[in-house]
Amino acid sequence: MADADPIRLRDRIETGPRFSDADAIRLNRMFRGADTAEMLRAVISDGLVGNLATVSSFGAESAVLLHLIARIDPSLPVLFLETGKHFPETLAYRDQIVERFGLTGLVNLRPDPELLAKRDESGLRWSYDPDGCCEIRKVLPLAAALADYDATLTGRKAFQSATRANLPRFEVDTSDAQGRLKINPLIDWSADDLSAYIAEHDLPPHPLVAEGYPSIGCSPCTHKVAPGEDPRSGRWKGWDKTECGIHTPLTPDGELPPGFDPAF
């Protein structure tokens, strides 16, 4: 199969469904062997994938992708899920990174207050239904915000967990029925690659990494990890859960409420 034609892909974005699995395959072939910066320039500056945003947790390794993006287009929308459950250190780190990198497109996505009052009035749903908590505070706000985007960048890496080990650079978002493209620029980066980039560019570390948190999410569901353990083993410790849900389809009761509009 021939490599993808960028013009053809742009035309398809403008006139029809966003992307198919075949498009993702073509894009993976197109950028086979290309370095991350080259690929990012094509999708950000050349408009190859249409209207684009990145989703960032401002977690342990987020500075790398955000720095790469800032060097190309610091105005690219950066979507942050302000769940109301983050460590204070994460919020301070978000503000530090935004200021230092000159990011002007930060969008803070918050859960719908009425939905919170209805389904998590006590704020303790995380303790007995972490999937439901993630859905209210992450999945639904992000799904609403992404309605106008054709593609998103993520910070997922293959080494982080078994569930991410075989992800491609380009994939069709399984959580979106409209064929949105999901791009994983750092999927083939190792922990050493990240460390080398951070050192080369003197990027500020998340303050909780030094305290034993190699993967950082909401504070109630994030625990320290022992040396040698899976970096994400501290997430939802004690639960049969490895992802928050923004990378998987909505649950049956997770339809967007009528008129739902996240508080930006």
Secondary structure as GFF3:
##gff-version 3
##sequence-region A 1 264
A	DSSP	alpha_helix	6	15	.	.	.	ID=ss1
A	DSSP	alpha_helix	21	30	.	.	.	ID=ss2
A	DSSP	alpha_helix	36	44	.	.	.	ID=ss3
A	DSSP	beta_strand	52	55	.	.	.	ID=ss4
A	DSSP	alpha_helix	62	72	.	.	.	ID=ss5
A	DSSP	beta_strand	78	81	.	.	.	ID=ss6
A	DSSP	alpha_helix	88	101	.	.	.	ID=ss7
A	DSSP	beta_strand	106	109	.	.	.	ID=ss8
A	DSSP	alpha_helix	113	119	.	.	.	ID=ss9
A	DSSP	three_ten_helix	125	127	.	.	.	ID=ss10
A	DSSP	alpha_helix	130	134	.	.	.	ID=ss11
A	DSSP	pi_helix	135	139	.	.	.	ID=ss12
A	DSSP	alpha_helix	140	145	.	.	.	ID=ss13
A	DSSP	three_ten_helix	146	148	.	.	.	ID=ss14
A	DSSP	beta_strand	151	153	.	.	.	ID=ss15
A	DSSP	three_ten_helix	158	160	.	.	.	ID=ss16
A	DSSP	three_ten_helix	162	164	.	.	.	ID=ss17
A	DSSP	beta_strand	170	172	.	.	.	ID=ss18
A	DSSP	beta_strand	181	183	.	.	.	ID=ss19
A	DSSP	alpha_helix	191	200	.	.	.	ID=ss20
A	DSSP	three_ten_helix	209	211	.	.	.	ID=ss21
A	DSSP	three_ten_helix	219	221	.	.	.	ID=ss22
###
